[in-house]
Amino acid sequence: MRAPRLACALGLMALGTSVCPSAHAQSDADSKAAKPDSATSRAEPKEQSKKAEKPPSYTADPDAPLTGDERSLPDYDGREEPTTAGDVLIWIPRVLLSPLYSVSEFVIRRPLGLLVTTAERDDWVEAVTDFFTFGPDDNMGVVPTGLIDFGFRPSIGLYYFWNDAGHEQNQVRARAAWGGEDWLNFQLTDRVLIDEDTDIALAGEYLQRPDYVFYGLGPRSRGPDPRYRRDMLEARLDFTGYLKARPHHPPRSPAEQPTDSMLRAALGVRDTSFRLGDRCCGSPSVQSQIDAGELTAPPGSADGYTIAFERVDLDLDSRRRREKLFDDDASDWVQPNGSGVRLALRGEHATGLRRVEPTLAETTTDRQAWLKYGASLGGFVDVNAERVVGLQLIVDFVDPLLKGSEIPFNEQMTLGGDRPMRGFLEGRLVDRSSAVLRFDYTWPVWVWLDGAIHYAVGNVFGEHLDGFEPGLLRQSAGLGLRAVGSRDHVFEMLLAFGTEPFDEGAEPESLRFVFGATSGF
C-alpha cells in the first residue's frame, strides 16, 4: 500500500498514462513476427506437434446437434432488425439524463483530457511533484489545500505527508486549516501498516469553529441560520482492515479480486464545549434565538461534555475492490464488475468522564452515557463499464444508557454535510433517529475521478423513529465529482439542494456547493 505522492496533482500522472501510447505494443509485435531458429524447430519431437493439433469444430455425427461453440448462422438478408419496445424506452433515460451527460462529457471529461494531455507533454506533473515533495525518494511533501462549502466559512490550509517515517511501514499525515477569526483545525495521524490490508493508527484533532448551525430538534426544524461556536479536542486509536486479504499473486481475472468488506474500530476520548452566544456570518446566534423564544436550548450545551468512546463499523460488501493491488498488474487490467450487495453495521458506546450541568428540565442526573447504532442495506447494479446504479436504506439511532440523562445535541443523529441528505448543511437536521432511502448513480469521468448523482428522501425523528410519517420526509438531490484512490486527502466538487417536508410543499430550502479538498483521516 502506497500513499499518493502528490494530492494536489489529482492523479494527473496516472491519468496521463491512459492517453499515452505504449512502446511495448510495438516491441511485442516485433517479437511475435520474429521467426524461430531453424535448428530448434527441427529438434522438436513429432509428438509435440501432434498435441498442438486441435480437434475439429464439427461433430463426427452429421445428425448430431451443433455444439455450443459453433458460430451462429450469419444474417445474409442485410435488412435492419425491427424496432423493439426496449429500443423506444431506452430513449426516456437518455433524454432525461442528456443535460448531465453533456456537462460530464463537454464541461468536465474533454477539457480534463486536454489538460492531462498538455500536462504530460509539457512535464507539468514532474515539475509540480518536484516542487512540493522532498526527502529520500520524494517520500515527504507539503501541499496547499482549500475548501469552499456554501453556508460555512471557506478555509485554506496545508496538507503534509511522510511515507516510511522512521521505518518502511510507518506513515505520518498532518493537516492544518484556517478559516478566519476563531476558525482553526489541526489533525495529526501516525499510521503503522501491519500488512498491505491492515493498519493501526494513533490520531489527534483540535477543532475550533464559530460557524456551525443549529435549527432545533425534529423533522420540522427551521430558523434564520442560527450560529454557535464549538471547540473540540480528540485523541483516538484506530484499526482498519479488510476481511479478505489480497492474494499472493496478481489476480488473473476480476473474479479473483478480493471483496471490499472491511472492519474499522476506534477507541478514544473527546472533550467538547459550546459558546451559543457567538455570532457569525451575518446570522443571529443560537442564544439570541433562545432568548427570543424561537429555539429551545440544545441538550448538553450548558457545560459541554468529556467522554470516552468505542466505535465499530463492519462493512459486508460482495463487490470487488476497485484498485489495482499489484504494481505489475497488466496495462489491460479490467475493473471488476460493480454489481453487488452491501450490509453495513455500526455502533458506538460513549461514557461521560465528568459530571455536567443539565440543560433540560426533565434531566435528572449529571452523568452521561449513550449508545449509537445503525445499519445500511443496499444493492448495486453495474449497468455497463463501471456505470453503477445503487439503492440504499440507511437507519441510525441513539439511546441514553442512564435514566434521565442527556445526550448532547451534536452527538445525536444528524443528516446533511458528509452524512446522507447531502443537500443540507452539516448539523441541519438533528434528533434521536434518522431514516433515509437513497438512490445513487456513479460513473467514471477519468481514471482517478468519478461522477455521482444522488436522490434521497428521509429525515430525522424522535426515539426509535417516533413520529415517522411519509409527509415529513424531505428530499435531497445533487451532482458531484470525487477523486478516488486516497483516503487521507480527497478532492470533491458537489452541487446539491434540500427541500422542505412533503406535507409543507417540498419546496427547495437549501442550496449547497462544495469545492476543495476534504480530510479523511
N, C-alpha and C positions, 0 to 999 in steps of 0.2 A: 504494500500500500504506500503510495507516494502522494504527498500533498502537492497542490499546484504551485509552480514556481512563481507565477505572477498572476494574482487575482484580477487586477485591473485590465489585463490584456484580453479578458473574456474569452479565452481559449482561441485567440487568433492563430496561434501556432498550429493547434490541432485542426482548426477549421481550414487553414491554408492547405494542409496536406490533402484534403478532399478534392481540391481543384487542381493539384499538381499532377502532371503526367508522370508515370513511374518509368524509371530507366530499366527496371528489372524485367519489364514485359518484353522489351526488345532482346535482352540477353537471353531470356528463356526461349524465345522463338528461335534465336540463332543456335542455341544448343540442341534444340529439338531437330533443327534442319541438318545438323552435322551427321555424316554417315558413319556407321560403326566400322571399327577396324576389321579388315577382311580376314586376318588370321583368327581373330576372336570369333568371328561369325562361323568360320569353318570348324572351330573347335566345339561348338555347341552340339550336344547329343541330339539324335533324332527324336528321342523320347520327349525332350523339352518342347520341340516344335509341335509334337502331336498333342501335348497337353494344352498348348495355346489355341488349338482349334476349337471353335465354338460349335455347339450343336445347332442344327438348322432351326430356323424360326418357325418352320411349318411342322405340322404333326405327321406322323407316319401314316395314320389312317385318314384318308381323304374325306371320310364321312364324319370324322370327329369334330366337335365344336371348336371354334377358334379359341386360342389361349388368351389370357388377359393382357399379354403384352403385344398382341397383334395390332397393327395400325388400322384405324377405322377407315371406312371407305371415303375417299375424298368427295367433296361436293363439286360435281362436274357441270351442274346446270348454270352456275355463275349468277344466280338470282339472289337478291338480298333476303335475309330472314324476315318474316313478318314481325311487325311491332307488337310487343307484349305489354301487358299491364305494368310489369316492372319497369320497362323502358320509359313509360309515361310517368309513373310515380316517382322515379329517381330524380325527375326534374324539380319536384317540390323542395326537397332539401337543398338542391343545387341553387335554386333561386333564392331561398331564404338565407343561405349562408354565403351567397355571392359577395355581399359587402365585406364580410370578414375575410373571405378568400382574397379579395382584391387588396385589402390592407396588408394581409400577410405576404402576398406574392410581390406586389409592386411597391409597397412602402417599406417593407422590412427585408424580405429574403433577397430580392435582386439588388437593392442598394448595399445590403450587407455583403453579398457575394462580391460585388465590385470592390468594396472596401477591403475585404480579405485578400482578394487577388492583388490589388495595388500594394497592400501592406507587405505581402510576401515578396513581390517583385522588387520593392524598394527596401527590403530588410527592416521594416518598422519594428516587427516583433523583437528581433535581436537587439535593436537599439534601445527599445523600451526596457527589455529584460536586463540588459547590461547596466542601465541607469538605475533601476530600482533594486537590483539584487547585488549581493556581495558575499564574501566569505568563501571558504573552500567549496568548490563545485557549485558556487552560487546557491548555497543552501539556506541563505538568510535574505530577507527582503523587507522593505518598508514601502507601503502603498497608500497613497491618499484615497480617502473614501468620502462619500456624501450620501445623504438620504433626504428625499422630499416626500412627505406624507401629508397631503392637504388636510387641514384641521389641526395639525400639530406644527410645532416649530421645525423648520429644516435644520439639519445638523451636518457638520463636516468633521472629519477625523483622520486617523491613521490606523492602518492595519499592519501588524508585524508578524512574520513567521520565521521560525528557525527549525529546520529539519536536522535530524541527527545531533540534537543538542546534548553534548556530553558523551552520548553513545548512539549507535545506529538506530535503535528502536525508540528514541525519545523525540517528541515534537513539542515545541512551545508556540503558543498562539496568544497574541495580545491585541487589544483594540482600545482606542481612546477616542471619544467623540465629544463635541461641544456644540451646543445649540443656543448660545446666547446666555444672558444672565440667569443664574441658578439652574442651568441645564448642563449636567455632566454625566458621563458614563465611562466607566473603566471595566475592562474584562481581561482576565488572565487565565490561561489553561496550560497545564503541563500534562501531556498525554504520553503514556507508555504503551507501545504495541506489544501485546503478548504474542500474537501471531498476526498474519495478514487479515484475519477476520474478527479479531477480538482485541479490545484495548480497555485500559482503565485510565482515568484522568482525575486530577485534582484541579478544581476550578474555583475562582472567586469573582465577585462582581460588586461594584458600587454604582448606584444609580441615584441621581437627583434631578427631578423634572417638575416644573411648575405648570405644565400644560395638559395634565390628564383631565378627563371629563367624567362627570357623574350626573346622570339624569334621574336617578332614583331607581328603585327596585321594581320588577314586574314587567309584564309584556306591553303595557301601555305607557311606559315612562316617556317623559318629554320635558323639554326645557330649552332655554336660550344658551346652550353650550356652557353650563356651569363648570368652572375650573377649580382644581385643587393641586397642591404640591405633595409629591410622595418622595420620601427618602428611603432607600433600601440598601442593605448590606447583606451579602450572602456568601457562604462558603460551602462547598459540597464535594463529594467523591462520586464519580460517575463510572458506570460499567456499560459497555456496548459490545454486543457480539451477535454474529449471525448464527442461526440454529443449525445450519448445514454448511460445513466448511467447504472451501473450494477444492477441486480435485488437484492431484499432484502433477497433472499434465494438462495442457490446453484443451478445453472442450472440443471434441471432434464435430459436434453439432450443437445447435441451440438447445436441444433437449437435455444435453449434459450440463448445461449451465445451472449452478445451484439456485435454489429459490431465494426470494427476498425476505424470508421470515427472519425476525430479529428480536432479541431481548435487550431491553435497556433498563437499568436500575440506577438509583441515586439515593444518597442519604446526606443530610446536611443541616445547617442552621441558617435562619433568616431573621433579620431584625428590620421592622418596617415602622415608619412614623408618617403622620399626615399633618398638613397645615391647610385647613379648609378655608382660611381667610385670605389666602394669597390669590390675587387676580392675575390673569394672563391673557394675552392675545386679543384684547379688546372685549372680553366676555366677563360677565359677573362671576364672583367667587361662589363656591358652594355654600359658604357660611352666610353670604348675603341672601341667598335664596332660602336658606333655613330661617333666617330672621324675618323674612317677608312671608313666611308660611307657605312657600311654594314647594319646599322639599322637607323631608324628614331626615334627621341626622343619620348618616350611614352607619350601620353596625360596625363596631370595632374601631371607630375613628377617634374616640375621645383620647385614648392613651397609646395608640399603636399596639404593637404586639411583637413578641420574640418567640419563635417556635423551633423545634427540631422536627424534621420531616424525613420520611422514607417513601420512595416512589418506585413503582414497577410498571413498565409498559411492555406488553407482549404482542407482537405482530405476527400473525399466521397468514402468510401470503403464498398462494400457489404460483404466482407469476415468477418468472426467472429474472435474475439480476441483469440490469442493462449494460453495466460497464464491462469492458474487457478486463479479464483477470490476469492476463499474462502480457508482458511487453512484446513477446514474439508472436502474438496472435496474428493470423494471416490478414493481409490487407482486404481480402474479400470476406472477412468475418461478418456474419449476418446477425443483427439484433434478434433476440428471442421474441417470440410472439407475445404480445402484451395482454392476451386474454387470461382471465383467472378470477379467483375469489379471494377476498381478504377479510379476516376477522381480527380486529384489534381490541385488546382488553387492557385496561389501565386502572391503576389505583394509587392513592397517596394518603398516608396517615400523618397527621400533624398533632403535636402536643405542645401546649404553651409552656414556656420556661420561666415565666414570671406572672405575677398577679396583675390584672389590668383593671382599669376603671370602666365600669359598664356604661354603655351608651343608651341602650333601650330600657324603657321602664319595666318590661317583662323579664329582663335578665336578673337571675337570682344568684349567680356565682361569678367570682372574678377569675375563675380558672377557664382554660380553653383547651379543647381537643375536638378534632373533627376527622371525618373520612370522606375523601373524594373517590368516586368510582364511575366508570363509564365503559361504553363499548361502541365499536363501529363495525358494521357489516356491509360489504359492498361486492358488487360484481362488475367485471370489466370485459369488454369485447374489443379485440384488435380488428377493426374493420378492414384495414389494409395498410401495410407498410408503416406500422407504429402509429397509426391514427386510432386512438383508443377512446371508446365511449364507456363511461362509468356511472353507476348509480349507487349511492351510499346512504345508509341510515345511521345517524350519529346521535347518541343519547349520553348525557352526563348528569351526575347527581352529587350532592354534598350533604352530609348529615352530621349534626353535633353528636359527640360521644358522651357528653356530660349534660345532664338535665339542667335546663335554664341557662346554658352558656351561649355566648355569641360567636358567630362565625364572621370574621371581618369581611366587609363587602367585597374587597378585591380578591379574596380567597374563595368567593362563591363562583358559581358557573357564569361565565361571560361568553358573549358572542360578538364578533367583529374583530378587526385587526388581523392577526395571523390565525385566529380561530375561525371556525365556519361562519358563514354570513359575512364575507369579507367586504361587502359594500358599506358596512358600518365601521366607525372608528373603534379602536381598541377600548373596551370598557363601556361601550354604548349601551349594551343590554346586559343586565345583571339580575340574577335571582338564584334560587336554590336548585333548580334543574333546568335542563335545556334539551330540545329535540330539533333535529334538522334532517331534512331529506334533500340530498344534493345530487345534481346531475353535472358531470364533467365531460369535457371533450378536449383531449390533448393531441398535439401533432408536432412532429419535428420541423422546426424552422431552419435550423442549421445543426451542425454536429454537436455543439455544446449549448444549444438554445432551443427551448420548447415553447410553443404557443399553447395557451389554455383558455378555455371558455367555461364558465360555471353559471349554473342557475340553481338557486336553493330556496326552499321555503322552510321556515322554522321560527322559533322564538324561545324566550326563557319563561319559566313558570315557577309556581311555588313548590313546596316539598313534594317530591316524587311525582312531578308533572301535575300537581294540583291546580285546577282551573283550566286545564287544557281544553281549548275549543278551536275548531278549524278556522273560525273567523278571526282569531287572534294571531294567526300566522302572518309573518312578514315575508317579503321577497328580497333576494339579493342576486344580482347578476353582474357579470364582469368579463372583461377580456384582458389577457396579460401575456407577458413573456417572462421566462425564468431560466436562468443559467442552470445547467446540470453538471454534476461531477465534483462539486466541493461542498462539504457540509459546514465548513468554517467561515466562508465568506461568499455570500450568494447575491448575485445581481438579480434585480426584479424590476419589472415595469407592469403596472396594473391600473386599469381604469374600470371602476365598478360603482354601482349605486345600490341603495337600500330603500325600502318603501315602508309606509305605514301599514298597520294590520289590514287584512282584507275587509273587515267589517267597518273600517274607517275610510274606505275608498281606495286603499292600496296605492296612493299617490307617492311618487318619489319624494323621499325625505332627506336623503344624504347622497352626496357625490364624493367619491374618494379617488384620488390619484396618487400613486406611489411610484417613485423612480429613484433608484440608487442601490446601494449595497447594504444588505442586512446581515447581521451576525448570527451564526448558527451554533456556536459552541457555548 
